[in-house]
Amino acid sequence: MLYGNIEQLTLLPYVNHIIKKLIIEAVKIAEDQPAG
């Protein structure tokens, strides 16, 4: 049980980093698209 919690805590920052990267990429792509 404790091991699982530790594993999640170490994994969360990595997952957050990936999510932020994906959001930034999506925003860049959206900004590159011509309006309409």
GROMACS elastic network, one bead per residue, 0.5 to 0.9 nm:
[ bonds ]
;  ai    aj funct       b0    kb
    1     4     6  0.52366   500
    1     5     6  0.65143   500
    1     6     6  0.88783   500
    2     5     6  0.51191   500
    2     6     6  0.62875   500
    2     7     6  0.86053   500
    3     6     6  0.51293   500
    3     7     6  0.61161   500
    3     8     6  0.86459   500
    4     7     6  0.50256   500
    4     8     6  0.62122   500
    4     9     6  0.86978   500
    5     8     6  0.51059   500
    5     9     6  0.62479   500
    5    10     6  0.87512   500
    6     9     6  0.51148   500
    6    10     6  0.62979   500
    6    11     6  0.85591   500
    7    10     6  0.53065   500
    7    11     6  0.61124   500
    7    12     6  0.86648   500
    8    12     6  0.59668   500
    9    12     6  0.53858   500
    9    13     6  0.75098   500
   10    13     6  0.65953   500
   10    14     6  0.75277   500
   11    14     6  0.53573   500
   11    15     6  0.62831   500
   11    16     6  0.87270   500
   12    15     6  0.50586   500
   12    16     6  0.60275   500
   12    17     6  0.84805   500
   13    16     6  0.50189   500
   13    17     6  0.60636   500
   13    18     6  0.86938   500
   14    17     6  0.50956   500
   14    18     6  0.63965   500
   14    19     6  0.87558   500
   15    18     6  0.51409   500
   15    19     6  0.61925   500
   15    20     6  0.86164   500
   16    19     6  0.50678   500
   16    20     6  0.60732   500
   16    21     6  0.84970   500
   17    20     6  0.52247   500
   17    21     6  0.61573   500
   17    22     6  0.86712   500
   18    21     6  0.50517   500
   18    22     6  0.61675   500
   18    23     6  0.86471   500
   19    22     6  0.50908   500
   19    23     6  0.61767   500
   19    24     6  0.86129   500
   20    23     6  0.50984   500
   20    24     6  0.61341   500
   20    25     6  0.85780   500
   21    24     6  0.51609   500
   21    25     6  0.61739   500
   21    26     6  0.86040   500
   22    25     6  0.50968   500
   22    26     6  0.60965   500
   22    27     6  0.86087   500
   23    26     6  0.50293   500
   23    27     6  0.61445   500
   23    28     6  0.86100   500
   24    27     6  0.51256   500
   24    28     6  0.62175   500
   24    29     6  0.86903   500
   25    28     6  0.50869   500
   25    29     6  0.62324   500
   25    30     6  0.86007   500
   26    29     6  0.51259   500
   26    30     6  0.61076   500
   26    31     6  0.85863   500
   27    31     6  0.60689   500
   27    32     6  0.85500   500
   28    31     6  0.51163   500
   28    32     6  0.61883   500
   28    33     6  0.87964   500
   29    32     6  0.50813   500
   29    33     6  0.64186   500
   30    33     6  0.52811   500
   30    34     6  0.84088   500
   31    34     6  0.76087   500
   31    35     6  0.84684   500
   32    35     6  0.89148   500
   33    36     6  0.84713   500
